[in-house]
């Protein structure tokens, strides 16, 4: 069984970038590509479940 990287389902850009060890601009770009963005007025949240599914598509299988 694979351990989850984080326990939160929704995070802001800054927290998500820290959780996934990448710069904020790259995290924002990938979250948008993954269609994992939720916008509530000026608050933007990223669904980590959707983001992780998208991230898995970059896995190298050898």
BELCOR-V499910 format. One record per residue. N is the residue number from 1. NEAR is the number of other ideal C-beta (glycine too) atoms within 10 Angstrom. D_CENTER is the distance of its C-alpha to the mean C-alpha in Angstrom with 1 decimal. Layout:
BEGIN
n:N near:NEAR d_center:D_CENTER
n:N near:NEAR d_center:D_CENTER
END
This chain:
BEGIN
n:1 near:3 d_center:20.4
n:2 near:5 d_center:17.1
n:3 near:4 d_center:15.9
n:4 near:10 d_center:12.5
n:5 near:13 d_center:10.6
n:6 near:13 d_center:10.3
n:7 near:7 d_center:12.4
n:8 near:14 d_center:10.8
n:9 near:11 d_center:9.5
n:10 near:15 d_center:8.6
n:11 near:20 d_center:7.9
n:12 near:13 d_center:9.2
n:13 near:16 d_center:8.2
n:14 near:11 d_center:10.5
n:15 near:17 d_center:9.5
n:16 near:24 d_center:5.8
n:17 near:20 d_center:7.6
n:18 near:13 d_center:10.2
n:19 near:17 d_center:8.5
n:20 near:19 d_center:7.4
n:21 near:8 d_center:10.7
n:22 near:14 d_center:10.3
n:23 near:9 d_center:11.8
n:24 near:14 d_center:10.4
n:25 near:10 d_center:11.8
n:26 near:11 d_center:10.1
n:27 near:22 d_center:6.5
n:28 near:18 d_center:8.0
n:29 near:12 d_center:9.7
n:30 near:19 d_center:7.3
n:31 near:25 d_center:5.4
n:32 near:12 d_center:9.2
n:33 near:11 d_center:10.2
n:34 near:17 d_center:8.3
n:35 near:10 d_center:9.9
n:36 near:21 d_center:7.2
n:37 near:16 d_center:8.9
n:38 near:12 d_center:11.6
n:39 near:8 d_center:14.4
n:40 near:7 d_center:17.1
n:41 near:5 d_center:19.8
n:42 near:5 d_center:18.4
n:43 near:9 d_center:15.5
n:44 near:15 d_center:12.1
n:45 near:19 d_center:9.4
n:46 near:27 d_center:5.9
n:47 near:18 d_center:6.4
n:48 near:23 d_center:4.7
n:49 near:12 d_center:7.6
n:50 near:16 d_center:7.2
n:51 near:23 d_center:4.0
n:52 near:16 d_center:6.1
n:53 near:12 d_center:9.1
n:54 near:15 d_center:8.4
n:55 near:15 d_center:7.9
n:56 near:8 d_center:11.1
n:57 near:7 d_center:13.0
n:58 near:7 d_center:13.3
n:59 near:6 d_center:15.1
n:60 near:4 d_center:18.6
n:61 near:3 d_center:21.2
n:62 near:2 d_center:24.7
END
